[in-house]
């Protein structure tokens, strides 16, 4: 049976840049474009040339991609021809074979936002698309606010689509710009557009996630006949984001009826890199990955309850809708006070620790976990600390080094500009192979900014570990989370530190104390010991 081809259109480099707190550099856009091309999307929308220096610089040095690199812009303005509109010319001058123009499909926006007549708007769209086609470009119209426009004035929304189609547009993309249209409406309206004479193989869908329905809306449009779908990696985008391609792509490849009905450019082999690409994007943007993200999140295949873990050991399909390896993810059996011996043995096996069923050490480890969680520890989200705890109980954890003492000072003083500044300094004494080593470090970074006492401690602790030093050179801290687990005068601080290295390992450790520096130091110790364990 021949499958129908669906085109995947990525807008991460443009729509993603509208995310609050996200700003791409030209070099970052080039790296992300290469990742997208490796994944196998059909179109990469690089940005709006002429709108800002970064986008213009990107198109000046756009990478060569198998995917169709696409420049985005707007249709010509009223009162001038397509050939003489300088804004449209800047988009054309980017030199891409594909150009996507946004045009309004909602009469309210045409008359209120643009301040022109409906007829002028239609002409602007038709003449702009015709100009692109005459110049040999593949033309795409993003019909902005289409679904709201269709519900308000279906005749005019369809008029816009027909104008673009007759002018030669390869794709007319129906945009749910405000993100408020529900999937049933999207499916019905898309069907009505096709029935009105716009072929489904010329229709695309662009949804926003303001009601958490962007994926459902995209699938509804595909069910109705649309054959291009737009979205962003990790669901980046304005307000609540766009349709998330890291969810949509595996759904199309792995779920019925889509897997057997449609073909996309992403292969099964490329899909295995999806989790890595998702996390790499967050790394580029210095964002913490969302653990609960479907398919690619660190918790997407985490089984905490003992009953679930027991069933998983017998047959993973009991609590997993797909094999996590298909998307480059992995199963996790977190350790917590809800855990049973099934969880524990499974987690130990994943760490390369074999313990026979009924071994008394299993009960000892469980008791220690439950006792420590009662005073504030958590091993649900600190798997590396769990592994160290288990190895200590089993007597299989090497003594790499011993901390003899440490001290942290925080000084507040005026600088030469008469401004109050802080400076933290840490002293750590460790014993390695019988030799004491004293290390001192301060928290000032290369820009002269204070990074705090934990930063000073981390640098001092990792400064000289003797023969183990080379094993931690590529280690870095990427996230630091603090939570107060009890209130009042008996407050206890829990610190969780996420670390990573150049081999792609990422691990979490936990420390608990009434003193935040002590809690942080315990988590740092675990982070370094786990790293050393991998190289031992």
SULVEN-V861558 format. One record per backbone hydrogen bond with DSSP energy under -1.0 kcal/mol. CO is the residue of the C=O (numbers start at 1). NH is the residue of the N-H. If there is no record, write none. Layout:
co: [CO	CO]
nh: [NH	NH]
This chain:
co: [4	7	8	8	9	10	11	11	11	15	16	19	25	26	27	28	29	30	31	32	33	34	35	36	36	42	43	44	47	48	52	53	54	55	56	57	68	70	71	73	77	85	86	87	88	89	91	92	97	98	99	100	101	102	103	106	107	108	109	109	110	117	118	119	120	121	122	123	124	125	126	127	128	129	130	131	132	133	138	139	139	140	141	142	142	143	143	144	145	146	147	148	149	153	154	155	156	157	158	159	160	161	162	163	164	165	171	172	173	174	175	175	176	182	183	184	185	186	187	188	189	190	191	192	193	194	199	200	200	202	203	203	204	205	206	207	209	213	214	215	216	217	218	219	220	221	227	228	229	231	232	232	233	236	238	241	243	244	244	245	247	248	249	250	251	255	258	261	263	267	270	271	273	274	275	276	277	278	279	280	281	282	290	291	293	294	297	299	301	305	306	307	308	309	311	315	316	323	324	324	325	327	332	336	338	340	341	342	343	344	345	346	347	348	349	356	359	360	361	362	363	364	365	366	367	368	369	370	372	373	379	382	383	384	385	386	387	388	389	390	391	398	402	405	407	409	411	413	415	419	421	423	424	425	426	427	428	429	429	430	431	432	435	437	439	441	443	445	449	452	453	454	455	456	457	458	460	465	466	468	469	472	476	479	481	483	488	492	493	494	495	496	497	498	498	499	500	501	505	507	508	508	509	511	513	515	516	517	518	519	520	521	522	523	524	525	526	527	528	529	530]
nh: [263	229	42	43	231	45	14	15	16	18	19	22	29	30	31	32	33	34	35	36	37	38	39	40	41	68	10	70	72	51	56	57	58	59	60	61	44	46	100	102	80	89	90	91	92	93	94	95	138	71	140	73	142	75	144	110	111	112	113	114	116	121	122	123	124	125	126	127	128	129	130	131	132	133	134	135	137	136	99	170	171	101	173	103	144	146	175	105	149	150	151	152	153	157	158	159	160	161	162	163	164	165	166	167	169	168	141	204	143	206	147	177	179	186	187	188	189	190	191	192	193	194	195	196	198	197	202	203	227	172	227	228	174	230	176	243	212	217	218	219	220	221	222	223	224	226	7	205	9	11	235	245	236	242	241	209	232	247	248	249	251	252	253	254	255	259	262	4	6	271	273	274	277	278	279	280	281	282	283	284	285	287	293	299	297	296	300	302	332	309	310	311	312	313	315	318	319	326	327	329	328	275	303	339	306	344	345	346	347	348	349	350	351	353	352	359	362	364	365	366	367	368	369	370	371	372	373	374	377	376	335	386	387	388	389	390	391	392	393	394	396	400	431	429	427	425	423	421	418	415	413	411	443	409	441	407	439	404	405	437	402	435	432	430	428	426	451	448	445	456	457	458	459	460	461	462	463	468	469	471	472	475	500	498	496	494	491	485	513	483	511	481	509	478	479	507	476	504	501	499	384	385	497	495	493	519	520	521	522	523	524	525	526	527	528	529	530	531	532	533	534]
